[in-house]
């Protein structure tokens, strides 16, 4: 799909991976629409992109909330039009055992990313189908390929996101609307600073996978859209783990368990 001239909506775009995706797509000629809850941070990102000569607008919304997503859709259609690309990047959640996690936090982990991707995609999908063109990208976690101990709610939501992506891919065959899933390994962002203790729960097998920058993930998203890839996993050792999960699932499960966090 052609990025230059496209309208691309990115959720969770105020910081980290989402902000990097917005910058990268704008550099490639897209008109980017940044969505997040923090209006001030969004305006800073928009000013930065415009300062680089790009086209950008911001929309403040909690994408895990149905009413706010409906309002977002109405505002986007009125001010810009129907996006050509939707990047479901918004994500939240700490790495905790199920018995450590309060029910309210489990609901939040499910709302973002899973419910958010479901609602945002549903909001713009009818228009994409009517136009018979568009591209949907979901940003997922390696936990959807190699589930590790001590992150139950987070892992469940990410597996749900993987299922949503697969279901959409089946639903949209022959419609002109495509779906990509981009799965990066550990990313050098603010996540671990904002979630103390999470890094301690990464399985030691992760040492085989070089950490990625948000900019590298953004480049992978652009690749997925431009070349219409169904999946992009990075770095390459994660691809090996994914294949192991498909063909030798018990072996991968055992390795992750042995190198993962223990109570």
N, C-alpha and C positions, 0 to 999 in steps of 0.2 A: 504494500500500500504506500502511496506517495505521502511523505510527511510534509514536504514543502507546500504551504498553502492550506494544510489541514487545520481543523480546530480540535485541540486535544484538551480534555478535562482530566485533571489529576487530583485525586483525593489524598489527604494527608500531606499536603504540599507545602506546609509552612517551614519544615525543617528536614534534615537528613535526606533519605532516599527520594522522597517526593519532591523536595525542592530541587535536587540535582536533576531529576527527570524533567521538571519544568524548564530548567535552564538549558538542558541538552536539546529538548524538542524545539524550544524557541530558537536556539542557534541554528537548527536545521530548517527553519522557516515556518514552523507551526505557530498558530495563534493559541497560546496556552491559557487555560482557565484553571486557576489554583483554588482548591477548596480545602478548608480546614476550620477548626473552631476558633483559632487565635487570629482575630482580625488584624491586630497590630503587626504580628509576624508576617502575615500574608502580604500586607502593604509593603513591608520591607523587601520581600522577595520580588514583588511586582516592580517596585522601583529599580531594583537591581537588574532585572531582565530588560526593562525599558531603557535603562542606562547603557545596556550593551547593544541597543538597537533592535531588540525583540518586541513582539506584541504579546501583552499579557494583561489579564484582568483577574480580580479576586472575588470569591464568593464565600461568605462565612456561613458554615452549617455544621451541625453534628450529623454526620452521615449514617449514624446508627439509629436515628430518629425518623420515623416514617413521615411525619408532618413537615419536618425540616427538609427532607429530601424532596418532597413534593414542591415545596416553596423554592428550593434550589432549581429544580427542573423548570419551573415557570419563569424564574428570573433569567436563567441561561437562554432559554428559547426566545424570550422577549428581547434581551440585550445583544445576543450574539447569534443565536440559531442552534441547530442540533449539532452536537459534537460529532466529528468524524472518528475520533479515538476517545475511549474512556479507559483510564488507568486506575484500577482499584488498588490503591496502595495503602490506604489508611489501616493502621493496625495498633493494637494495644494488648496488654496482658503481661503479668509477671509469671515467672517460672516457679510454680508451687505444686506440692502434692495436693491431691483432691481434698484431703482432710485438713490441710492448712488454709484452704481457700474459702472465704466467705461466699454465701450464695449470691450476694449482690455483685461481687467481683466476677464470679462465673458468668453472670448475665452480661457484664460489661465486656468480658473477653469474647463472648459469643457475638455480641452486637457489632464489635469492631475487632476483626475484619469481616466475619462471615455475613451477618445481617446487612452490614453496610454495603458490601459488594452486591448482595442480592437486591437491595432496594435501589441503589444507584443504577445498576444495570437495567433493572425493570423500568426505571423512570425514562430512560432514553431509548430502550430497545424498540418500542413500537415505531418510533420515527425512523430509526435505522432500517427496520424491516420494510417500511413503506418506501424508503429511498433505495432500498436494496444495496446498501453499502455501509460499511463501518467496521471498526475493530475494537475489541474488548481485551484488555490486558489485566490479569490478576498477578499481584506480587505475593509470592508465598514464601514459606520458611522451609528449611531442610527437615524440620520435624515432621513434615508431611511425607517424607520419604524414609527417614530413619528416626523413629520415635524414641526419645530418651526419657529416663526416669526423672521424676521431680518437676514435671511441667504439664500436668494432666489437662487442665482447662485450656491452656494455650495450645497444646497439641491437638485436642479435640476440635477446636475452632479452625485450626489450619488444615486438618483432614477434611472438615466440612467444606472449606474453601476449595480444596482440591476436587472434591466431589462436584461442587457447583460448576467448576470450570469444565470438567469432563461432561457433565450433563448439558451445559450450554453448547459445547462443541457438537454434540449429537443433535440437539434441537435445531441448530443453525446451519446444518449442512445444506448447501445449495441455495441459501438465502442471500448471499452477497455479504453477510456479516461474519467476520472471523473472530477467533478466540486464541489468545496466547497466554501461557503461564510462564512467568519468569521467577526462578528460584535461586537466589544467591545464598552462599554460605555465610559465615560470620562477616558482618559489615562494620566498618570502623565509623560508627555513628554515636549519638548520645544515648542509645538505648541502655547500655550497661551502666553508664553513669547515673541514669535516671531510675535504674532498677538494681540497686545494690544486692549482691549475692547471686544474681542470675548467671554471671560469667562462671561462677564456681560449679554450676550444674551442666556446663557443656561437657559432653563425653570427651575423654582424652584422645579418641580417634580423630577429633576435629583438628588436632595438631598437624595432620596430614594435608589439611586444606588451607591454603593461604587466605588471609583475610582480604576482603574486597573493600574498595572505597565506594561511597555513594555514586561517584562519577562513573565507575566501572559498571555498576548496576544500571545506571541511566543509559549507558551505551548499549547494554544488553537489551533494554526495553526498545530502544530505537531499532536495533537489529531485528527484534521479534516482529515489530510492526512493518518495517520496510521490506523484509523478506518473507513476511507472513508465516513465521515459524509457530508451530503448535506449542513447543516447549524450548526454553533456554535455561540450562542449569550451569552455574559457574561457582567456583572454578572447576576444572576438569575432574578432580578426585570426587566431587559430588556426583558427577555423572556415573562414575564407577559404583558409588554407593547406591545410586538409584537402580542401576542394573542388578546389583546384588540383591536389593530388596524385591525385585521382580522375579528373579530366577532362583535365589537361595535365601528366602526371607528369614528362615530360622537361624541361619548362620549370621546374617547381619544383626538380627535381634540379639543374639548371644554376645556378639562383639560389642555392640552399643551398651548392653547391660553390664558387661564386665568392666568397661572403661567409663561408665557413667556414674552419676552421683548415687551415694548410698546414704540411707538415713543414719 
